[in-house]
Amino acid sequence: MVHHIVMWKFKPEIEETEKPQLKAAMKENLAALVGKVPGLLAVEFVETPLSSSTHDIALVTTLEKAEDIAVYAQHPAHVSVADTYVRPFVTERACLDYETK
């Protein structure tokens, strides 16, 4: 199995009052990709990181194999969710991919 972790910070212009609604939409729409994107087994959205964290939100996905990361990245359903519910509101993306046996 492969895990694909992505973290973001909200853009500075995003008001605190907007963040709960944005997080809820991100979580719902990213989770809905399971069953639509080949190889995507699970999605966890981290919306309340500890205060020691360097980023505001994170996505932890589990995929079948390393090649599925590219499939996920290019899949039209993922691109649509990312372009609609994530990218317009975030900055400072960080990514970590790793494999487990």
C-alpha positions as CSV (number, residue, x, y, z in Angstrom):
1,M,0.0,0.0,0.0
2,V,1.0,3.6,-0.6
3,H,0.2,6.6,1.4
4,H,0.0,10.1,-0.1
5,I,0.0,12.9,2.4
6,V,-0.6,16.5,1.3
7,M,-0.7,19.5,3.7
8,W,-1.7,23.1,3.0
9,K,-2.0,26.4,4.7
10,F,-5.0,28.6,4.0
11,K,-4.4,31.7,2.0
12,P,-3.9,34.7,4.3
13,E,-7.0,36.4,2.9
14,I,-9.3,33.6,4.0
15,E,-11.3,34.7,7.1
16,E,-11.4,32.5,10.2
17,T,-15.2,32.5,9.9
18,E,-15.0,30.9,6.4
19,K,-12.6,28.1,7.3
20,P,-15.1,25.6,8.9
21,Q,-17.3,25.7,5.9
22,L,-14.3,25.4,3.5
23,K,-12.9,22.4,5.5
24,A,-16.3,20.7,5.5
25,A,-16.6,21.0,1.7
26,M,-13.0,19.8,1.2
27,K,-13.5,16.8,3.5
28,E,-16.8,15.8,1.9
29,N,-15.7,16.1,-1.7
30,L,-12.3,14.5,-1.2
31,A,-13.8,11.6,0.6
32,A,-16.3,11.1,-2.2
33,L,-13.4,10.3,-4.5
34,V,-13.1,6.8,-3.0
35,G,-14.8,4.4,-5.5
36,K,-14.4,6.9,-8.3
37,V,-10.6,7.0,-8.7
38,P,-9.0,3.6,-9.5
39,G,-6.6,2.5,-6.8
40,L,-7.8,5.0,-4.2
41,L,-8.7,2.9,-1.1
42,A,-9.2,5.5,1.7
43,V,-9.2,9.2,2.4
44,E,-8.7,10.9,5.7
45,F,-9.0,14.7,6.0
46,V,-7.2,16.3,8.9
47,E,-9.1,19.5,9.8
48,T,-8.0,20.1,13.4
49,P,-4.2,19.7,13.6
50,L,-2.5,20.3,16.9
51,S,-1.1,23.7,17.6
52,S,2.4,22.5,17.0
53,S,1.6,21.8,13.4
54,T,3.1,23.9,10.5
55,H,0.1,23.6,8.3
56,D,-3.7,24.2,8.7
57,I,-5.1,21.1,7.0
58,A,-4.0,17.8,5.6
59,L,-5.1,15.0,3.3
60,V,-4.0,11.4,3.9
61,T,-4.9,9.0,1.2
62,T,-4.2,5.3,0.9
63,L,-3.7,3.8,-2.6
64,E,-3.0,0.3,-3.8
65,K,0.4,1.0,-5.4
66,A,2.9,3.8,-6.2
67,E,1.6,4.1,-9.8
68,D,-1.8,5.0,-8.5
69,I,-0.5,8.4,-7.3
70,A,-0.2,9.6,-10.9
71,V,-3.6,8.1,-11.7
72,Y,-5.1,9.9,-8.8
73,A,-3.4,13.2,-9.6
74,Q,-4.7,13.2,-13.2
75,H,-8.1,11.7,-12.7
76,P,-10.8,14.1,-13.8
77,A,-12.9,13.7,-10.6
78,H,-9.8,14.6,-8.5
79,V,-8.9,17.5,-10.7
80,S,-12.4,18.9,-10.4
81,V,-12.5,18.6,-6.6
82,A,-9.1,20.1,-6.2
83,D,-9.8,23.0,-8.6
84,T,-13.2,23.7,-7.0
85,Y,-12.8,23.0,-3.3
86,V,-9.1,23.1,-2.5
87,R,-6.7,25.1,-4.7
88,P,-8.6,28.4,-4.7
89,F,-8.3,28.6,-0.9
90,V,-4.8,27.2,0.0
91,T,-1.1,27.9,-0.4
92,E,2.1,26.3,0.8
93,R,1.4,22.8,-0.3
94,A,3.7,20.1,1.1
95,C,3.6,16.4,0.0
96,L,5.0,13.1,1.3
97,D,4.4,9.8,-0.3
98,Y,5.5,6.5,1.2
99,E,5.0,2.8,0.9
100,T,4.1,0.2,3.5
101,K,4.1,-3.6,3.2
